[in-house]
C-alpha cells in the first residue's frame, strides 16, 4: 500500500510518513485470539465441549498448555480449528501475565473464573496492568473466595458459584462475568455491558448457540 515501515519482528518499529497510501493491497485481519481464548475458557469452566474455527492455533499455544494442565483436552484440527473439552473439576494452577508469547493479560479475568472453581488454591500474578483485579470483587459476590493485593490474586476454589447482580468494570472483566453467570446456579444480571460490546460482537448470540441461557435486557 506504499507505507515505509521497518523493524518488523524486533522491539523497535520505525515508520516514515508518506504522502498517501495506495488502494491496491489486500489484507486479511488476524483472528482475535482473545475472543477464541474466552470461549476456550468458557468450555473449561462449564465442563463443555466446543469447537472453535478460524483461529491461529500458534497464538493460543500457552493458553492451550495451561488449560491442559488444568485437566482439559485440547485438540488441534486442520491447522485453524481447536476442539476444547472438559469433564471434571479443573486442577489448580498458577499463571503470570506477560507480553506475547506469554500469558495474555486480556485472558486473565476469564482464567480467574476457572480458577474460582478449581480444586485447590490457584494464583495469578499480573505484571502488565494495574487495577486488573477489580472483577474479583464481583466474583466474590457470586460465592468465589478470592483475595487480591497489588499485582497478586489468590483463588481458593469453591464447589459452585451462585447468581448475583454484578457490574462489568471493563471489557475482559465483563466477558469473565458472562462465563461466571453461565456456570452459576440461579440468575446473574450483568450491568454496564457497554464495556463488553467494545470487544465482542453478538456475544450473547454466540453463547446461546452453545446452549447458554442468556439474553440481553433493555431496561427503562
C-alpha positions as CSV (number, residue, x, y, z in Angstrom):
1,X,0.0,0.0,0.0
2,X,3.0,2.3,-0.1
3,X,3.9,2.6,3.6
4,X,7.5,2.8,4.8
5,X,7.9,0.7,7.9
6,X,10.9,-1.2,9.2
7,X,11.7,-3.3,12.2
8,X,9.1,-6.0,11.9
9,X,9.8,-8.8,14.4
10,X,12.0,-6.5,16.6
11,X,11.4,-4.4,19.7
12,X,11.6,-1.2,17.7
13,X,9.3,-0.3,14.7
14,X,10.2,2.8,12.6
15,X,7.6,4.5,10.4
16,X,8.4,7.1,7.9
17,X,5.5,9.2,6.8
18,X,4.3,9.2,3.2
19,X,2.0,11.5,1.3
20,X,-0.6,8.8,0.6
21,X,-1.4,5.1,0.8
22,X,-2.4,3.2,-2.4
23,X,-5.7,1.3,-2.6
24,X,-4.2,-1.7,-4.3
25,X,-3.5,-4.0,-1.4
26,X,-5.3,-6.9,0.2
27,X,-5.1,-7.7,3.8
28,X,-6.8,-10.4,6.0
29,X,-7.4,-9.3,9.6
30,X,-5.8,-11.7,12.1
31,X,-8.4,-13.7,14.0
32,X,-9.0,-12.5,17.6
33,X,-7.0,-14.7,19.9
34,X,-8.7,-13.2,23.0
35,X,-12.2,-14.0,21.8
36,X,-11.1,-17.5,20.9
37,X,-9.5,-17.8,24.3
38,X,-12.6,-16.6,26.0
39,X,-14.7,-19.4,24.5
40,X,-11.9,-21.9,25.3
41,X,-12.0,-20.9,29.0
42,X,-15.8,-21.0,29.0
43,X,-15.7,-24.6,27.8
44,X,-13.3,-25.4,30.7
45,X,-15.5,-23.6,33.3
46,X,-18.7,-25.3,32.2
47,X,-17.2,-28.7,31.6
48,X,-18.3,-28.3,28.0
49,X,-17.1,-29.5,24.6
50,X,-16.8,-26.8,21.9
51,X,-15.1,-26.4,18.5
52,X,-13.5,-23.1,17.6
53,X,-12.9,-22.4,13.9
54,X,-10.8,-19.8,12.1
55,X,-8.2,-19.3,14.8
56,X,-4.4,-19.2,14.7
57,X,-3.6,-22.1,17.0
58,X,0.0,-20.9,17.5
59,X,-1.3,-17.8,19.1
60,X,-3.1,-19.9,21.6
61,X,-0.4,-22.4,22.5
62,X,0.3,-21.1,26.0
63,X,-3.4,-21.0,26.9
64,X,-3.8,-24.5,25.5
65,X,-1.0,-25.7,27.6
66,X,-2.4,-24.1,30.8
67,X,-5.9,-25.4,30.4
68,X,-4.4,-28.8,29.6
69,X,-2.6,-28.6,32.9
70,X,-6.0,-27.9,34.5
71,X,-7.3,-31.2,33.1
72,X,-9.0,-30.2,29.8
73,X,-8.4,-31.8,26.4
74,X,-7.3,-29.5,23.6
75,X,-7.2,-31.0,20.1
76,X,-5.9,-29.1,17.0
77,X,-7.9,-29.8,13.8
78,X,-6.8,-28.8,10.3
79,X,-4.4,-26.1,11.5
80,X,-7.0,-23.4,12.2
81,X,-9.5,-25.2,14.4
82,X,-9.4,-26.2,18.1
83,X,-11.7,-28.5,20.0
84,X,-11.7,-28.0,23.8
85,X,-13.4,-30.4,26.1
86,X,-13.6,-30.8,29.9
87,X,-15.3,-33.4,32.0
88,X,-14.1,-32.8,35.6
89,X,-13.3,-30.1,38.1
90,X,-10.3,-28.0,37.0
91,X,-6.9,-28.6,38.6
92,X,-5.3,-25.7,40.5
93,X,-2.6,-23.7,38.6
94,X,-0.6,-20.5,38.8
95,X,0.0,-18.0,36.0
96,X,1.8,-14.8,35.4
97,X,0.7,-12.4,32.7
98,X,3.4,-11.4,30.2
99,X,3.6,-9.8,26.7
100,X,3.2,-12.3,23.8
101,X,4.1,-15.1,23.7
102,X,3.5,-15.1,27.4
103,X,0.0,-15.5,29.1
104,X,-2.2,-12.6,27.8
105,X,-3.4,-10.1,30.4
106,X,-6.6,-9.9,28.4
107,X,-7.4,-13.5,29.3
108,X,-6.6,-13.1,33.0
109,X,-10.1,-12.4,34.2
110,X,-11.6,-15.3,32.2
111,X,-9.0,-17.6,33.7
112,X,-9.9,-16.2,37.1
113,X,-13.4,-17.6,36.8
114,X,-12.0,-21.1,36.0
115,X,-9.6,-20.8,39.0
116,X,-12.5,-19.8,41.2
117,X,-14.0,-23.3,40.5
118,X,-10.7,-25.2,40.6
119,X,-9.8,-28.0,43.1
120,X,-7.3,-26.2,45.4
121,X,-5.7,-22.8,45.6
122,X,-4.5,-21.0,42.4
123,X,-2.6,-17.8,41.9
124,X,-2.4,-15.0,39.3
125,X,0.4,-12.6,39.1
126,X,-0.5,-9.6,37.0
127,X,2.6,-7.9,35.5
128,X,1.1,-5.8,32.8
129,X,-1.8,-3.6,34.1
130,X,-2.6,-2.1,37.5
131,X,-6.2,-2.4,38.8
132,X,-6.8,-5.5,36.8
133,X,-8.4,-7.4,39.7
134,X,-11.5,-5.3,40.2
135,X,-13.6,-8.1,38.8
136,X,-12.6,-10.3,41.8
137,X,-14.9,-8.3,44.0
138,X,-17.8,-9.1,41.6
139,X,-16.9,-12.8,41.6
140,X,-16.9,-12.8,45.4
141,X,-20.5,-11.6,45.3
142,X,-21.2,-14.9,43.4
143,X,-19.6,-17.1,46.1
144,X,-16.0,-17.1,44.9
145,X,-13.2,-16.9,47.5
146,X,-10.6,-14.5,46.1
147,X,-8.2,-12.2,47.9
148,X,-6.1,-9.7,45.9
149,X,-3.4,-7.3,46.8
150,X,-1.3,-5.3,44.4
151,X,-0.3,-7.5,41.5
152,X,-1.3,-10.9,43.0
153,X,-4.6,-12.6,43.5
154,X,-5.2,-15.9,45.3
155,X,-8.1,-18.1,44.3
156,X,-9.4,-20.7,46.8
157,X,-11.5,-23.0,44.6
158,X,-15.2,-23.4,45.5
159,X,-17.7,-26.1,44.5
160,X,-20.0,-23.7,42.7
161,X,-20.9,-20.1,42.0
162,X,-24.4,-18.6,42.6
163,X,-26.2,-15.9,40.6
164,X,-26.0,-12.3,41.7
165,X,-26.2,-8.8,40.3
166,X,-22.7,-7.8,39.2
167,X,-21.0,-5.0,37.3
168,X,-18.6,-5.2,34.3
169,X,-15.8,-2.9,35.3
170,X,-14.0,-3.3,32.0
171,X,-14.2,-5.3,28.7
172,X,-12.5,-8.5,29.8
173,X,-14.0,-8.4,33.3
174,X,-17.4,-8.3,31.6
175,X,-16.5,-11.4,29.5
176,X,-15.4,-13.2,32.7
177,X,-18.7,-12.3,34.4
178,X,-20.7,-13.8,31.5
179,X,-18.8,-17.1,31.9
180,X,-19.4,-16.9,35.6
181,X,-23.1,-16.3,35.1
182,X,-23.4,-19.2,32.7
183,X,-21.9,-21.6,35.1
184,X,-23.5,-20.3,38.2
185,X,-26.7,-21.5,39.9
186,X,-29.6,-19.1,39.6
187,X,-29.9,-15.8,37.7
188,X,-27.0,-13.4,37.2
189,X,-27.6,-9.9,36.0
190,X,-24.6,-8.1,34.5
191,X,-24.7,-4.3,34.3
192,X,-22.6,-1.8,32.3
193,X,-22.4,-4.2,29.4
194,X,-21.3,-1.4,27.1
195,X,-17.8,-2.4,28.1
196,X,-18.3,-5.9,26.7
197,X,-19.7,-4.6,23.4
198,X,-16.4,-2.9,22.7
199,X,-14.6,-6.1,22.1
200,X,-17.2,-8.9,21.4
201,X,-19.7,-8.8,18.6
202,X,-23.1,-10.5,19.4
203,X,-21.5,-12.4,22.3
204,X,-24.9,-13.4,23.8
205,X,-25.9,-14.9,20.5
206,X,-22.8,-17.0,20.2
207,X,-23.2,-18.3,23.8
208,X,-26.8,-19.1,23.1
209,X,-25.8,-21.1,20.1
210,X,-23.6,-23.2,22.5
211,X,-26.6,-23.8,24.8
212,X,-26.3,-21.0,27.3
213,X,-29.5,-19.4,28.7
214,X,-28.5,-15.8,28.2
215,X,-30.4,-12.7,26.9
216,X,-29.9,-9.0,26.6
217,X,-32.4,-6.9,28.5
218,X,-33.1,-3.3,27.8
219,X,-34.1,-1.6,31.0
220,X,-36.0,1.7,31.0
